[in-house]
Amino acid sequence: MQPTSPTAEQILHQVRQLYEHYPFPPQPIATLPPPGWNWRWSWPQAHAFCTGIHPGKRKVRILDAGCGSGVGTEYIAHQNPDAEIWAFDLSRKALEIAQARCQASQAPPVQFRELNVYDIDQLPGEFDFINCVGMIHHLPDPVAGLQALAGKLAPGGILHLFVYGELGRHEIRLMQKAIRLLVTGSEQQPLASVEQLQTGLKIGRSLFQVLPADNPIQQQERRRWASENVDDECFADMYLHPQEINYTIDTLFELIRASGLQFLRFSNPQFWQLERVLGKDESLLAQALQLPEQQRYRLIELLDPVVAHYELFLGKPPLPHQDWRSVEAIEAAVAHLSPCLGLWPSQSIFNYAYEALSLGEAAFAFLQQVDGIRTVAEIQASLPLALSPEELGQLVQQQVLLLEPRE
């Protein structure tokens, strides 16, 4: 007999149950702010990445949708201290940890709520920036979930989305089915009770103990996931989850179109460059470049099938855009320093993407004067040695220097 498909309410209950017993992510609570940064959670950096424009110093509202145990929420709060920040999750246990985490590191205030995304209208107002990492693919109706988020996104707002990729999770799906088969007798039957989850964890651990070293599932686990799956919470999230939808480029863009939002950029654009996979053959590269944008992305994932997740930005029109090709436009813009720099102030720094950069003396002197108030031209006039247009353009391209058009 085929197992009956669970209802939406049953799926939400099973997802909540998983995270009540295995709150995720399991990172320990610390009394210091989180080290480093994730630029995707910095409103000014993310806005500049998507539009080319620093958004200025206006007050914004940020929502962490499906915040779990608050690892991302804590980063968001510390990276956007002047924003009004909200977060929600359907797991009460995860929310308790998230609140304790933010309190321990003295993060700026966060308004936490226990609810699922389908009830998001309970939150007041709209949000300029929504972070949604690891939630949409666990919903019974992802389209309705993303549409609900889109309805709370303010015009001109951006949404950071993270969903699973099918091709890079092939071995994970095989192990999920094997565990289900051993626990429930059916690879299609989710682990619906706490007892089944506990049994599944034990069986899954045992399988990785006995599978041969050259087994593809074993190899993939050791190569990509084993270091994080030491924690039971991570292992359960990966292999025991009752609800999971994996995407390809084609189904991902179907989801985006159904949401009514606009695709802006992948947050790892280097991976999605055709030159990376076809650069050694100019003829093939030229042919591939004739494909529409979506099909270019599809070709890349077919040729390099390692994508375990997609991370991207969506936006709600009208959205501004500036490519800063004009020297006059650059000089007239208000200069802001990237909030996501490593080892600053120094001539040897990391930019927002953790790329090592060496600054010349003139560039270093210029950046030290950037205050978010004066224009590029005003700063240039205050220095004994002005930067060349090429040097300014390079700082903008590397997103070390973020620019805000002066009204």
Secondary structure as the mmCIF struct_conf table of DSSP 4:
data_model
#
loop_
_struct_conf.conf_type_id
_struct_conf.id
_struct_conf.beg_label_comp_id
_struct_conf.beg_label_asym_id
_struct_conf.beg_label_seq_id
_struct_conf.end_label_comp_id
_struct_conf.end_label_asym_id
_struct_conf.end_label_seq_id
HELX_LH_PP_P HELX_LH_PP_P1 GLN A 2 THR A 7
HELX_RH_AL_P HELX_RH_AL_P1 ALA A 8 HIS A 21
BEND BEND1 TYR A 22 TYR A 22
BEND BEND2 PHE A 24 PRO A 25
HELX_LH_PP_P HELX_LH_PP_P2 GLN A 27 ILE A 29
BEND BEND3 THR A 31 LEU A 32
HELX_LH_PP_P HELX_LH_PP_P3 PRO A 33 PRO A 34
BEND BEND4 PRO A 35 GLY A 36
HELX_RH_3T_P HELX_RH_3T_P1 TRP A 39 TRP A 41
HELX_RH_AL_P HELX_RH_AL_P2 TRP A 43 THR A 51
BEND BEND5 GLY A 52 ILE A 53
BEND BEND6 LYS A 57 LYS A 57
STRN STRN1 ARG A 61 ALA A 65
TURN_TY1_P TURN_TY1_P1 GLY A 66 GLY A 66
TURN_TY1_P TURN_TY1_P2 GLY A 68 SER A 69
BEND BEND7 GLY A 70 GLY A 70
HELX_RH_AL_P HELX_RH_AL_P3 VAL A 71 GLN A 79
TURN_TY1_P TURN_TY1_P3 PRO A 81 ASP A 82
BEND BEND8 ALA A 83 ALA A 83
STRN STRN2 GLU A 84 ASP A 89
BEND BEND9 LEU A 90 LEU A 90
HELX_RH_AL_P HELX_RH_AL_P4 ARG A 92 ALA A 104
TURN_TY1_P TURN_TY1_P4 SER A 105 GLN A 106
HELX_LH_PP_P HELX_LH_PP_P4 ALA A 107 PRO A 109
STRN STRN3 VAL A 110 GLU A 114
HELX_RH_3T_P HELX_RH_3T_P2 VAL A 117 GLN A 122
BEND BEND10 LEU A 123 LEU A 123
BEND BEND11 GLY A 125 GLY A 125
STRN STRN4 PHE A 127 VAL A 133
BEND BEND12 GLY A 134 GLY A 134
HELX_RH_3T_P HELX_RH_3T_P3 ILE A 136 HIS A 138
BEND BEND13 LEU A 139 PRO A 140
HELX_RH_AL_P HELX_RH_AL_P5 PRO A 142 LYS A 152
STRN STRN5 LEU A 153 TYR A 164
STRN STRN6 GLY A 165 GLY A 165
BEND BEND14 GLU A 166 GLU A 166
HELX_RH_3T_P HELX_RH_3T_P4 LEU A 167 ARG A 169
HELX_RH_AL_P HELX_RH_AL_P6 HIS A 170 THR A 184
BEND BEND15 GLY A 185 GLY A 185
TURN_TY1_P TURN_TY1_P5 GLU A 187 GLN A 188
BEND BEND16 GLN A 189 GLN A 189
BEND BEND17 SER A 193 SER A 193
HELX_RH_AL_P HELX_RH_AL_P7 VAL A 194 VAL A 210
BEND BEND18 LEU A 211 LEU A 211
TURN_TY1_P TURN_TY1_P6 ALA A 213 ASP A 214
HELX_RH_AL_P HELX_RH_AL_P8 PRO A 216 GLN A 220
HELX_RH_PI_P HELX_RH_PI_P1 GLU A 221 TRP A 225
TURN_TY1_P TURN_TY1_P7 ALA A 226 VAL A 230
BEND BEND19 ASP A 231 ASP A 231
HELX_RH_AL_P HELX_RH_AL_P9 ASP A 232 TYR A 239
BEND BEND20 LEU A 240 LEU A 240
BEND BEND21 PRO A 242 PRO A 242
STRN STRN7 TYR A 247 TYR A 247
HELX_RH_AL_P HELX_RH_AL_P10 ILE A 249 SER A 259
TURN_TY1_P TURN_TY1_P8 GLY A 260 GLY A 260
HELX_LH_PP_P HELX_LH_PP_P5 LEU A 261 LEU A 261
STRN STRN8 GLN A 262 PHE A 266
BEND BEND22 SER A 267 SER A 267
TURN_TY1_P TURN_TY1_P9 PRO A 269 TRP A 272
HELX_RH_AL_P HELX_RH_AL_P11 LEU A 274 LEU A 278
TURN_TY1_P TURN_TY1_P10 GLY A 279 LYS A 280
HELX_RH_AL_P HELX_RH_AL_P12 GLU A 282 ALA A 288
TURN_TY1_P TURN_TY1_P11 LEU A 289 GLN A 290
BEND BEND23 LEU A 291 LEU A 291
HELX_RH_AL_P HELX_RH_AL_P13 GLU A 293 LEU A 303
BEND BEND24 ASP A 304 ASP A 304
BEND BEND25 ALA A 308 ALA A 308
STRN STRN9 HIS A 309 GLY A 315
BEND BEND26 PRO A 317 PRO A 318
HELX_RH_AL_P HELX_RH_AL_P14 VAL A 327 ALA A 332
BEND BEND27 ALA A 333 ALA A 333
STRN STRN10 VAL A 334 LEU A 337
BEND BEND28 PRO A 339 PRO A 339
STRN STRN11 GLY A 342 GLY A 342
BEND BEND29 LEU A 343 LEU A 343
BEND BEND30 PRO A 345 GLN A 347
STRN STRN12 SER A 348 PHE A 350
TURN_TY1_P TURN_TY1_P12 TYR A 352 ALA A 353
BEND BEND31 TYR A 354 TYR A 354
STRN STRN13 ALA A 356 SER A 358
HELX_RH_AL_P HELX_RH_AL_P15 GLU A 361 GLN A 368
TURN_TY1_P TURN_TY1_P13 GLN A 369 GLN A 369
BEND BEND32 GLY A 372 ARG A 374
STRN STRN14 THR A 375 THR A 375
HELX_RH_AL_P HELX_RH_AL_P16 VAL A 376 SER A 382
BEND BEND33 LEU A 383 LEU A 385
HELX_LH_PP_P HELX_LH_PP_P6 ALA A 386 SER A 388
HELX_RH_AL_P HELX_RH_AL_P17 PRO A 389 GLN A 397
TURN_TY1_P TURN_TY1_P14 GLN A 398 GLN A 399
BEND BEND34 VAL A 400 VAL A 400
STRN STRN15 LEU A 401 GLU A 404
#
